[in-house]
């Protein structure tokens, strides 16, 4: 039966920028622009940058001076990227450290359409607080809910890093019609972690996001940073997976590069007909999911 189901080709070329960040915000923005231009030359239509691409991952420590790194939305970075999106006719997913008001900050991203229009903002919903990842010190939790954006080329959903471990976030984003879910990310190994655990950590990271693609019948694209920042080694490995779990493209651990994939959105219909998870959901039975724990 599966062989009889044909899908209409609706290809969208997406690109994940896997880059290193320095302590110089202006240089990081210039570097991001360079990578976006390279992606556009290779016919990318949607380009996603890594989490907080303008700065090093400063959440390794709690230091109030780091709040000075934040940007307003709209601001200098979004205005420059909007000009670039319009010039190149590409959609840009740009994660930023957002200064919302005096003393109020978020880990956010903006989606800029191919005409340069700022379509909206997503604020990271799940905020970790672990050694070397002290994000709760800096970021208020997102209050805009889970978001999708109708761009020129596809309807996309956006989540950020720690959000990627939560099936509820992917599900709610997919239920809003997302065809591709982007996960800009900053994840890596600390020097203190045993080598034998590292492969398992990366495999867990890949497995959970691939599971979101399969369970929701969508494309998933995770853009990670790479390089060493103090005692953190970011593991790169940015990847794009289809709704059938096929890994369409994946980056290396250490190299700066662009990860491309041609995503045939027609496969979403095909996959959901063959694996009708949305049809068979027992929405009448899921109320307990809103509890912290069923004691």
matplotlib code that plots the C-alpha trace (Angstrom):
import matplotlib.pyplot as plt

x = [0.0, 2.8, 4.3, 1.0, 1.0, 2.6, 3.5, 3.5, 6.9, 7.0, 10.7, 12.1, 15.9, 16.9, 20.3, 21.7, 24.6, 27.1, 29.5, 31.9, 31.3, 33.9, 33.6, 33.1, 29.3, 29.9, 32.3, 29.8, 27.0, 29.4, 30.3, 26.6, 26.0, 28.8, 27.4, 23.9, 25.2, 27.0, 23.8, 21.9, 24.4, 23.7, 20.0, 18.9, 15.4, 15.3, 18.5, 18.7, 21.5, 22.5, 21.2, 22.4, 24.7, 25.9, 27.8, 29.7, 27.7, 28.0, 25.7, 28.7, 28.8, 26.5, 27.8, 25.6, 27.8, 26.6, 23.2, 25.0, 25.2, 21.4, 19.6, 16.2, 13.7, 13.6, 17.1, 20.4, 20.8, 17.2, 17.3, 20.6, 19.2, 16.0, 17.9, 19.9, 16.7, 15.1, 18.3, 18.8, 15.1, 15.7, 13.9, 16.2, 15.7, 17.8, 18.2, 19.0, 19.5, 16.5, 16.3, 12.6, 12.6, 14.9, 16.0, 13.8, 15.5, 14.7, 16.4, 14.6, 14.6, 13.0, 11.7, 12.3, 10.5, 12.1, 10.8, 12.6, 9.4, 9.8, 7.1, 7.4, 9.3, 9.5, 10.8, 12.4, 9.8, 12.0, 14.9, 17.6, 19.6, 22.6, 26.3, 27.8, 24.2, 23.0, 20.2, 17.6, 19.9, 19.6, 16.3, 12.7, 10.6, 8.9, 5.4, 4.3, 3.5, 4.5, 4.7, 4.5, 5.2, 3.9, 6.9, 7.1, 8.5, 6.9, 5.1, 7.7, 7.8, 10.6, 11.8, 15.2, 17.7, 16.3, 12.9, 14.0, 13.8, 10.0, 7.6, 4.8, 6.5, 7.0, 3.4, 1.9, 4.0, 3.1, -0.6, -0.4, 0.6, 4.3, 5.9, 9.5, 10.5, 13.8, 15.8, 18.6, 20.9, 24.0, 24.9, 28.2, 30.4, 32.1, 35.7, 34.8, 32.4, 33.8, 34.5, 32.4, 29.3, 29.7, 28.6, 25.5, 24.7, 24.9, 22.9, 20.2, 20.1, 19.7, 17.2, 14.8, 14.6, 14.2, 11.4, 9.6, 9.8, 8.3, 5.6, 4.4, 5.1, 7.2, 10.7, 13.1, 16.2, 18.7, 21.4, 24.2, 27.2, 30.7, 34.1, 35.5, 34.5, 36.5, 35.8, 32.8, 33.3, 30.2, 29.6, 28.2, 26.5, 23.7, 21.2, 18.0, 15.6, 12.5, 9.1, 10.1, 13.2, 15.6, 18.6, 18.8, 22.0, 24.4, 27.4, 30.7, 31.5, 34.2, 34.0, 32.3, 30.0, 26.5, 24.2, 21.8, 18.7, 16.0, 12.8, 9.9, 6.9, 4.7, 6.2, 4.3, 1.0, 2.4, 3.8, 0.7, -1.5, 0.7, 1.3, -1.9, -0.8, -2.8, -5.9, -5.5, -4.6, -6.9, -7.4, -10.1, -7.6, -4.7, -5.9, -3.5, -0.5, -1.0, -0.1, 3.5, 3.3, 0.5, 0.9]
y = [0.0, 2.4, 2.1, 3.3, 6.6, 9.4, 12.8, 16.1, 17.7, 20.9, 21.3, 24.0, 24.4, 25.1, 25.9, 25.7, 27.8, 26.0, 28.6, 29.6, 32.7, 35.2, 37.7, 40.5, 41.0, 43.1, 40.5, 37.7, 39.6, 40.2, 36.5, 35.5, 37.8, 36.1, 32.7, 33.7, 35.1, 31.8, 29.9, 32.2, 31.6, 27.9, 28.6, 28.3, 29.8, 29.6, 30.1, 29.4, 30.6, 29.0, 30.0, 33.5, 33.8, 37.2, 36.2, 33.5, 31.3, 33.5, 31.4, 29.4, 31.9, 34.3, 37.7, 40.8, 42.5, 40.0, 41.7, 44.5, 42.0, 42.1, 43.7, 45.2, 43.8, 45.5, 46.8, 47.0, 43.3, 42.8, 45.8, 44.6, 41.1, 42.4, 44.4, 41.2, 39.0, 41.5, 41.8, 38.0, 37.0, 34.5, 33.8, 34.2, 32.6, 34.8, 33.9, 36.8, 37.7, 40.0, 43.1, 43.5, 46.2, 47.5, 44.4, 42.0, 39.7, 36.7, 34.0, 34.8, 34.6, 36.5, 35.2, 37.6, 36.9, 37.0, 40.5, 41.8, 41.9, 40.9, 38.3, 37.9, 36.8, 33.5, 33.5, 30.3, 28.5, 26.0, 27.6, 25.3, 25.8, 23.5, 23.8, 25.8, 26.4, 29.1, 30.4, 31.1, 33.8, 35.7, 34.8, 35.1, 32.2, 32.8, 34.2, 34.2, 30.6, 28.2, 29.9, 29.2, 31.7, 31.6, 32.6, 32.9, 29.4, 27.3, 27.5, 27.1, 26.5, 27.7, 26.4, 27.0, 24.5, 23.2, 23.2, 20.4, 17.8, 18.4, 16.4, 18.7, 21.7, 20.0, 18.7, 22.1, 23.7, 21.0, 21.4, 25.0, 23.8, 23.9, 22.1, 22.5, 23.0, 24.8, 24.3, 26.8, 25.4, 25.8, 22.4, 20.7, 18.8, 20.1, 19.1, 17.3, 14.9, 11.4, 10.6, 7.4, 9.6, 12.0, 9.8, 8.8, 12.5, 13.4, 10.3, 11.3, 14.8, 13.4, 10.8, 13.1, 15.5, 12.8, 11.4, 14.8, 14.6, 11.1, 11.7, 14.8, 14.1, 17.2, 18.2, 19.0, 21.1, 21.7, 24.4, 24.0, 26.2, 24.6, 25.4, 25.7, 28.4, 28.0, 24.5, 23.9, 22.1, 22.6, 19.5, 20.9, 18.0, 20.3, 18.1, 18.0, 15.0, 14.2, 13.1, 9.5, 9.8, 10.0, 12.2, 14.4, 16.2, 16.5, 18.6, 17.7, 18.1, 20.7, 22.4, 25.7, 25.0, 25.2, 22.2, 22.1, 20.0, 20.1, 19.4, 18.0, 19.3, 16.9, 14.1, 15.4, 14.4, 11.0, 10.3, 11.3, 9.1, 6.1, 6.8, 8.7, 9.7, 13.0, 11.1, 8.5, 10.9, 10.5, 14.1, 13.2, 11.4, 13.8, 16.2, 14.8, 16.0, 19.4, 18.1, 18.3, 14.7, 12.2, 11.4]
z = [0.0, 0.9, -2.6, -4.1, -2.3, -4.3, -3.0, -4.9, -4.9, -2.9, -2.3, -0.1, 0.3, 3.9, 5.4, 8.9, 9.7, 12.0, 13.2, 16.0, 18.0, 19.4, 22.2, 19.5, 18.8, 15.7, 14.2, 15.0, 13.1, 10.2, 10.2, 10.2, 7.3, 5.4, 6.0, 5.0, 1.7, 1.1, 1.8, -0.6, -3.4, -3.0, -3.5, 0.2, 0.8, 4.6, 6.7, 10.4, 12.7, 16.0, 19.4, 20.5, 17.5, 18.3, 21.5, 23.1, 25.4, 28.4, 30.6, 31.8, 34.7, 36.5, 35.8, 35.7, 33.1, 30.6, 30.5, 28.5, 25.6, 25.0, 22.1, 21.7, 19.1, 16.7, 16.9, 15.1, 14.4, 13.3, 11.0, 9.4, 8.9, 7.5, 4.9, 4.1, 3.8, 1.4, -0.7, -1.0, -0.9, 1.9, 5.2, 8.2, 11.6, 13.9, 17.6, 19.9, 23.5, 23.9, 26.2, 26.5, 29.2, 31.9, 33.9, 31.8, 29.3, 27.2, 25.1, 21.8, 18.1, 15.2, 11.9, 9.0, 5.7, 2.3, 1.7, 4.9, 7.0, 10.7, 11.0, 14.8, 17.9, 19.7, 23.3, 24.7, 26.9, 28.8, 30.6, 32.0, 35.2, 35.4, 36.0, 33.1, 31.8, 34.2, 32.0, 34.7, 36.0, 32.7, 31.0, 31.9, 30.5, 27.3, 27.5, 23.8, 23.7, 20.9, 17.5, 13.8, 11.0, 7.5, 5.4, 1.6, 1.3, 4.1, 7.4, 10.0, 13.7, 16.0, 19.3, 21.0, 22.4, 25.8, 24.2, 22.0, 24.8, 25.3, 23.1, 24.2, 22.6, 19.3, 19.3, 20.0, 17.4, 14.8, 15.7, 14.6, 11.1, 11.2, 8.2, 9.4, 13.1, 13.6, 16.8, 17.0, 19.6, 21.8, 23.2, 23.9, 26.2, 29.4, 29.9, 33.1, 31.4, 30.8, 27.1, 27.2, 28.1, 25.2, 22.4, 24.3, 25.0, 21.3, 20.3, 22.8, 21.3, 17.8, 18.8, 20.6, 17.7, 15.1, 17.3, 17.1, 13.3, 13.2, 15.9, 14.2, 10.6, 10.1, 9.1, 12.0, 11.6, 14.5, 14.0, 16.6, 17.2, 17.1, 18.6, 22.1, 24.6, 27.8, 29.1, 26.8, 23.5, 21.3, 19.3, 16.0, 14.2, 13.0, 11.1, 9.2, 9.4, 7.4, 8.8, 8.0, 10.2, 7.2, 8.1, 5.0, 6.0, 9.0, 9.8, 11.4, 15.1, 14.8, 11.4, 10.6, 7.6, 6.2, 6.3, 3.4, 2.6, 0.1, 2.0, 0.0, 2.0, 0.0, 2.1, 5.1, 3.5, 2.5, 5.9, 7.8, 5.6, 6.3, 9.9, 11.0, 14.5, 14.4, 13.5, 16.3, 19.1, 22.2, 22.9, 25.4, 27.6, 27.8, 30.5, 33.1, 31.0, 32.5, 35.9, 37.2, 38.2, 38.8, 42.5]

ax = plt.figure().add_subplot(projection="3d")
ax.plot(x, y, z, "-o")
ax.set_aspect("equal")
plt.show()
